[in-house]
Amino acid sequence: MSIFFLTFGLLVIIALAMAVGVIVQKKSMASSCGGLGAMGIDKVCDCDDPCEARKQRLAKERRWNKDRII
């Protein structure tokens, strides 16, 4: 029974460490399936001209992809 409690405690500690890591990085959780991008949908809204915030995000993403080493 002590092995069960030790294993359970270890799993709880690992889960808490991962949660703290996500909170500290201030990143949103991302799935591995690709979301809307995997279905060929570029954006959620139907507008032809994206808003300023989206334009800034796209520019930042383009700069990041250009400077990526891989």
N, C-alpha and C positions, 0 to 999 in steps of 0.2 A: 504494500500500500504506500510505503514511503517513496518508492520509485515513481508511482503515479503522481503524487503531490510534487515531487521534484521536477518531473517532466512538465506538468501543468504550470508550475511556477515559472519555469524557463520559457515556455511559450508565451505566457502573459508578459514577461519582461521583454521578450523580443517584439511582441506586438506593440507595447508601449514605446519602445525605442523607435520603431518605424513610424508611429504616429507623431512622436516628437520631431523626428526628422522631416516629415512632411510639413508640419506646422512651422518649423524654423526656416525652411526653404521658401515658404509662402508660394508654393506651386500647387496648381490644381492636380487632382488625380487624373491620370490618363489611362485609357484602356488600350489593349494591344490590338484591337480590331480596326482601328483607324477612324471610327466614328463616321460622320457624314462624308468625309473625304474619300473613304473607301467606296461609297456609293456614287461618287462622281458629282456630289453637290459641293460647290466651292464655298458657299455662304448660306446662312440660315435665312436671311431676308431676301425678298424678291426685287429689291431696288437695283436699278442699273448702275448708279453711282454710289459706291460705298461711303460710309461716314468717315470723318477725319480720324477717329480712333482706329478704325479698321485699316485705313491707308497707312497710318503710322506703324501698326502691327505688321502689315505686309512688307513695308520698307525695311523694318527691323529684321524680319525673317529672311528677306533677300540678302541683306548685308551679312547675316549670320551664315547663311548657306554659302555665300561667296567666300567668306573667310574660314570656312571649315577646312580642317586639315585632311580629313578622310577622303 
